[in-house]
Each structure stands twice: as C-alpha cells, then as structure tokens.
Amino acid sequence: MLRVGSNAACMACRNLVSTNMGVRFRVPLQKLHPLSRAIHHRYSGNTNPQRPPHRTAARSFTSMSRLPIRPPKPPPGSGGRGHQQQRNFWVARLAARLLRLRYILLGSAVGGGYTAKKTYDEWKDMLPDFSEYNWVIPDFVWELGEHIDLDKLAKALPEMEEIAKLLPDFDKIGENFTFLKSLLSFGVSLGSEVKGASGLHLLLETSGDPPLKATDSSTAATQDSSDKQYKKSSDKEKIDQLQEELLRTQLKYQRMLERLEKENKELRKVVLQKDDKGIHQRKVKKSLIDLYSEVLDILSDYDANYNTQDHLPRVVVVGDQSAGKTSVLEMIAQARIFPRGSGEMMTRSPVKVTLSEGPHHVAMFKDSGREFDLTKEEDLAALRHEIELRMRKSVKQGQTVSCETISLSVKGPGIQRMVLVDLPGVISTVTAGMASDTKETIFSISKAYMQNPNAIILCIQDGSVDAERSIVTDLVSQMDPQGKRTIFVLTKVDLAEKNLASPNRIQQIVEGKLFPMKALGYFAVVTGKGSSGESIDSIKDYEEDFFQNSRLLRDGMLKAHQVTTKNLSLAVSDCFWKMVRESVEQQADVFKASRFNLETEWKNNYPRLRELDRNELFEKAKNEILDEVISLSQVTPQHWEAILQKKLWERVSTHVIENIYLPAAQTMDSGTFNTTVDIKLKQWTDKQLPHKALEIAWETLQEEFARFMAEYKGKDQDDIFDKLKEAVKDESIKRHKWNERAMDSLRVIQHNALEDRSITDKPQWDAAIQFMEETLQSRLKDTESVISDMVGPGWRQRWINWVNRTPDQHVRNETKNELDRLLKLHDEHTAYLANDEVTTVRKNLEGRGVEVDPVLIKDTWHQLYRRHFLQKALSHCNLCRRGFYYYQRHFVDSELECNDVVLFWRIQRMLVITANTLRQQLTNTEVRRLEKNVKEVLDDFGEDMEKKTHLITGRRVQLAEDLKKVREIQEKLEAFIEALHKEK
C-alpha cells in the first residue's frame, strides 16, 4: 500500500509541474491524485479542499521541492495514524527529489528540438526558389521523384549572393557540384533505361496479336512476314528517335552543367578575390600545386637529365610536329600563350606549365616578377614574344632544339590544377636550316621525360592526316607498352570527319583498335578552325557546335565523355592527382635516403668544415678578395715611391744612356753637350716620358695587387678560391683604364723638373754622382759581357773548361786586339771609325791571315769604344766628387766641368717627382677605381652561374651543392605531402 501511494505521489508530482526553457505548465487541482491533493492542501495552508488557490498551490509545491526533506512533527493526539501518514509523505518527497534530473533532461530535449526546428525553417526559407529551373529536369525524372532528394538539390544550388555573404568553403562547393553532376547523370541513365523499357513494352504490345488459325496458314504466313518487316522498320525508326532524344537530353544537361560551372566559376573568382584581401584565409588549394611545381623546378636545376631519382608525376605532352599539341595545352590553360607558325617548328625547348586556380587570369615566369594579364591581347603578345626569345636563347649555337626547361605558371578561375610539359614535336625528316642531329635530340628529350614511370603521357595525334604517318604512337608504345599512364587525344576531328570517306575509322582510333598502342582513355577534340587569331571562347563555341551537330556523336561512334577539351582537362587532372598521391611519399623516402648518404660522406671527409654550397663559397671568396683590395690603400707612400722610382728608371735608363747621355757626351764640348741634352730631354718629355710613367704606375698597381693576393693565399686561405681569385684579378685589370687626363699635368711636372739645373747642396751633388756611378758601372758591366760573348773564352777558361773559340769568335778576337791598339794610340778618338781606319785595320788583319768584313770591324769598334768611354766617364766621375765648389761658384775648369753630373741630377730629380706624382694618383684615385672594378667583376661573376661553376670546383663543392638541393627537395616534398593530407 505504501508503494502504491508513493507511485501515485510521483505521478502527481510529474503531472503537477513541468519546467522547460523558463515555461511553467500548471494542471487543475481537481484532476490530481487524491494523495497529491492532500500534499497540496498540507503545504499550501489551504484548509478547504473544495476551493484550491491554484497560484498559491503551484508556488508552494515548487518551493517545497527545493526545501530539505525533514519529517514533519505529528500533531498532538494523532497517534500511530499520524506517524504512518508522515512516513508516506516523506517517501513521496524523496521520489520527487530523485526524479528531478529526469525532468531537466526531458525539458532540455523538448527545448533543443524546438530550437533546431526553428533554425531549420529559417535556413530553408533562405534557400532560393528552383521552380524556374523546372525546364532543366525532364518529365521522366519528375516521374522518378522517389530517387531525387529535392531538398538536397536545393541545398546544393544556393544563390550566389547568399554564398558570397556567407563565404562558403571551396570543398563544400565542390561536393555540391559533384553531387549535381552525379544526380543528372543518374537521371540520364535512368531515363535511358525507362525509354528502353517503354520501347520494349511497345514491341511486346505490338507483337501481342492472337494466334492465327490453321485454316488460314498460308495467308497468315505471308501477313506474318510482312508484319515482321514492318515491325523491323518501325523499330529502327523508334530506335533512331530514341537516340536523337537521348542526345538532345544529354546536350540539354551539358548546357545546364556549363551554365552552373560558369556561375560557380564567377563565385570562386569573387571568393578568391576576397581571399587576396585577407577576408577569408584559405590557401591550401591555392598553394598545393605551387608547392609541387617548386619541387619540380628544383629537380630541374638539380638534375637536368631527369635520371632515376626524379620519378615525380608530370603530364608530358608529346606528338608529331603540327599535330596540335600546343593548341590542346592552350585550351586547357584557357589562353593563347604560345608562339605559333604555319608548319614551322615553334617549340624548341621543353616548356613546363603549372596550372592553378586564382582570382585573375595571369601568367608568370619562374625567374621573373612580371605578371602577364591573359585577358589583354597586348600582354598575350608580349608573353608569346618572351617565350620565343627564351627558347631561342636556350638553344646553343649550331643546334635547333634545347633540353633546357622554361618554367611558366598560369593561374585563373576554373583552371584545373596540374603540371604539364610541352615538348618539341617529333619529326621524321631533318629539313634545311636544322642541325643534323635534330631528330635524334628530339627523340632523346621525349624519351627522357616519358621514361619516368610516374609521368602521364598525353599523346596527341592529328586526326586530319593518315594514321599510318604517325611517328609518336610507336614512340609512346615503346615507353608505355601497357598503356597504364597514357591518354590518347585525337585532334582536328572536324577535318577528319570532313576528309575521311569512312567515319568508322575515327571510331576505331578512339576505341584503340587502329594504333598499335594502349591507353587509359581516348578523347576527340577540336581546337579551332586553324586561324591564329581565334579566341579561346570562340574555339569552345565552335567545338560545342561541331559535336552537337556531328554524326560521330549522333551515331554513337563517340561517347559524350570522350569529346571536348573540357572533359579532357578534367580527366587529365584527375589522373595527375591520382598519380601524385600514389607516388609522392615514395619519392620523399628516396630523397630522405639520398640525404642520409650525402651527410654521411660529408662527416667522414670534411668533419671540421661547414657545408657551404657554391654560392656561399663565392660570397666568402668575395669578402676575402675585397679585403685584399682594401689592403692596397694601406701601403705606405715611401713604399709606393721607391717601387715606382726603381721601375721607372729601369724602363727609361736605356733611352737616357743610349739616346741622350752618350750622344751628347761624345761631342767632347760643354756647350754642345748642354744643347744636345736640352733638346733631347724636351723631345722625350713631350712624346714618350708621360706614357711610360703611366704604364709603369699601372703595372706597379697590378703587381702590388697580385702580391697582396699571393700573401693572403699563404695565410691559411682556402685553395678552392685560387682559380676564382686569378680570374677576378685578370678581369679587373683588363677592365681598368688609367685616367688619361692626368697625363697632361704629369707632362708639365716632368718638363719643369728636367728644366731645373740648380743643385743647392753637397748631399744632392754626392747623390747625383753616386747615381751616375751606379748607372755607368751597370752599363760597363753589360758592355763587358757583350764583348766577352763576341770574342769567346780566354785562355784560362779554355784550359779549365776545355772549350775553344768558334771561327767567328776567333775573327772577332783578332779584330778586337787590332782595335785596342788603335785606341791606345789615340786615347781621345771619337766615337766613329773613319773609312781609312777601317781599311788599315782590315789590311793589318789580312796580313796576319785573317779575312774580316768591314761591318764586323765597325760593330766590334762600337762595343770597344763604348767600354773605353764608360771607363773614362767613371774616372771623370771620381774627379767630380770635389767639383761641387767650382760648380757652385761657376768656375770653369776643363777637368772639373761636370755637366754629366748635372744631367744625372736632373734625371734623378725627375724620377723622384714623377714617382711622388704617380703615388698620389694611385692612392687617391686608381686604387679606389680598381676596388670598384673588382666589385663589378665579382657582381658579374655572382650573377653568372656558369662562371661560378667553372671557377669554384671540387668534390667538396659538389657534395655541398647536392646536400643543399636534396634537403630543399625533401623539405618541399614534406610540406607538399602535409598540405596534400590536409586537403584530403
């Protein structure tokens, strides 16, 4: 009884109040359980159970549920009955307390359902009305309404303005669009089945006549045969009608899809533009293909031959020359971006085109920051011209094609993401103007790209020519015999349909029955009417109109998914990304292993050296060379002047002695000596001396520059820079031109120095005498050496070294002895030997049996007199040591008249002043100009990668280069794989 009362109390509590989302529901008191009414009257203070105060009762009960449960005190005089009633009330309160959580959960569920229903209605009201698109869906699809979820279709096609406001996700748009296409294709296939079933049902109804009687067997047989023929003809007509209706339905769907694609394209363009402004940051899809393209660019630089290490997927576009490869690629890129010519080879090097989606239709080269707007004709013309220039620049002299890859990226709304490589067209004959190995070079380039096991081969075949003339199909079948990664494209189908007598030949081609090659898929496209001025939109319209009216599609020779470049682009993109996802991680592991091997080799061979690649080594060498050039400015003035003075005298001493001093001194007259010296010095200063001085200064600067570089080389410098430093030095010296304007001022300075004859003090006099003695002794030594060579070895050398004189030396020796006797007899003899003296000497020699030529006599006399004169000049120089007193007081003494000393003083002073002038020009101007030239040469070398590769060589350099490239490739691949996984 107690349990029944408790349950009744619980039911009463549950019916009494329900609280949900702030709403309180009240129940009339008369409908409550008697026990509940008793509880109500007990705690509400109402003593009259027939007139319950509803508001007070509800409020009291609510407050009661929140009070702690304590047993009420029994009224006096109640006895055991009151205790039993108290216990029943206590059980009821406990049950209500335990079930309180249940009320909360129930109320939350009701409120949540109400909120979800309200939100769903609001969203549904926001969706557009699709009644205006009823014409798109055929009637038979509406009849199959149970297969179509109209709510899902409405969600898949929201209005553009609403989507732009909500900034939808690209992935959601793609899913919705994919759903629409699958839905429509399902409707088409289902409609075909329905029509086929109705046709079959019609045939069954037509054949449902009652059986013929036996008495009319002959008539029935005749009528039966005529009925069969009639049925066959009517069936054929119906089949034709069904095919035409199906084709019209497919075209209707196609137009609807294209319209939706256009709207979707505009929507994506708007959203991408907002992405660029930073409104909606979504960069995975946009940058995924760019990451992959960067990896391919690095690989192209790392390994131009694409050896087995580079197995990353790319779409390789191959075909015979003028088969329409470039046109197909342009249709996929949606822009006429390549140079074109009628029958001429235009693609001379591989062109890698990275296609990606973007808000604007632009193109850009990998190594250039300029963007070409593909919506403007002038930018398109500039892009085509730039591609042609790059192709011609990449082709070496004497060649026709190049294997150097040109990297180009094209972005635009609605462009399928992939990487394509357009290769030079395969030729069968080398024509005039081509290199003899052009055909083999094109084959080798094509094979190098196609032998990549993950490369997708897009084989382009010209449909307007005979299939037997195709060359590329044999090449493709060799590279991919099973056709697992080949897509066959038949171009110029409009010309093929017009020219071919049997259109079934086209069907054989696209079914893979004509060519000896296999492929994943076969496509037929039309890329224009052959005019270079056609736009992409006009080509698309022409292609659509052609296939819409073509009997190839109408007669079932071609399937709808096998035609148009749009379907081709979608198929190639899907195949490309499928291949990427299947192979990219494996390639990342390959480069990871290669990186480990290279790092191990570096640690074993160069454990204490940093891994500096060629560019980093060049920067290090550049700093060292600039430091060496700066050291030139730290050379002391004394060092510069000493070097310049010594070199200048070594260069001009022969001219001074032979052309100035000796001719003047041999006149034996003081006035004639001074006059001759002044004239010759003036001529020398005006014509030769300044040029000689500048040449000497420039040579001195070169030698000092080379000396400093050699000294730095010995200070623990890296010998890997030797070739670079030598090349920089030679190129800098070659470029350096001395400032010719300094020549005029130098000429004036030298002329004034040589005009001065006043020796002011004794030290200058002594220095001039010492300078004169050193010069004359050096010349005398040289003259003695010449005479010794002329007459041969003396008797002592002949006895010691066991050598003899030659006949010519014997004649020279006899002539010398005869001329020595002549000089002893005439000590003041002139420098010239008279003819009678020559005859006398000759006769004397003939008397001793020596035949001698007069020329030989004069030649020997010149050297003997030169030695005789120098010996006398040295003796006179010793006498002039005490002649400064007479010179200073202008005394005239024939023995102490030292005009030659004054001449050497003038020469010496000119050398000192010239060296000082050249030193100032060197330190103030030329050293800085040389430093500038060195910087320019280093900058030029830094931009010339070929030059750096030639000048900085060695296994250490190559190993560092490989490490840098492999690390960069691995990092790029890992970033790409991470982005690829995020996109999934």
Secondary structure, DSSP 4 states (H G I P E B T S, - for coil): -HHHHHHHHHHHHHHHEEEETTEEEE--GGGS-HHHHHHHHHHH----TTS--HHHHHHHHHHHHHS---PPPPPTT-THHHHHHHHHHHHHHHHHHHTHHHHHHHHHHHHHHHHHHHHHHHHHHHSPP-GGGTTTS-HHHHHTGGG--HHHHHHHS--HHHHHHH---HHHHHHHHHHHHHHHHHHHHHHHHHHHHHHHHHHHHHT-PPPPPSTTHHHHHHHHHHHHHHHHHHHHHHHHHHHHHHHHHHHHHHHHHHHHHHHHHHHHHHHHHHHHTTSS---HHHHHHHHHHHHHHHHHHH-TT--TT-----EEEEEBTTSSHHHHHHHHHTS--S---SSS----S-EEEEEEE-SS-EEEETT----EETTSHHHHHHHHHHHHHHHHHHSPTT-S---PPEEEEEEETTPPPEEEEEPPPB-SS--TTS-TTHHHHHHHHHHHHHTSTTPEEEEEEETTS-GGG-SHHHHHHHH-TT-TTEEEEEE-HHHHHHH-S-THHHHHHHTT-SSS---SEEEE----SS-TT--HHHHHHHHHHHHHH-HHHHTTSS-GGGBSHHHHHHHHHHHHHHHHHHHHHHHHHHHHHHHHHHHHHHHHH-TTS----HHHHHHHHHHHHHHHHHHGGGS-HHHHHHHHHHHHHHHHHHHIIIIIIHHHHTT--HHHHHHHHHHHHHHHHHHTHHHHHHHHHHHHHHHHHHHHHHHHHTTT--GGGHHHHHHHHHHHHHH----TTHHHHHHHHHHHHHH-----SHHHHHHHHHHHHHHHHHHHHHHHHHHHHHH---HHHHHHHT----HHHHHHHHHHHHHHHHHHH-TT--SS--HHHHHHHHHHHHHTT----HHHHHHHHHHHHHHHHHHHHHHHHHHGGG-HHHHHTT---STT--HHHHHHHHHHHHHHHHHHHHHHHIIIIIHHHHHHHHHHHHHHHHH-HHHHHHHS-SHHHHHHHHHHHHHHHHHHHHHHHHHHHHH-
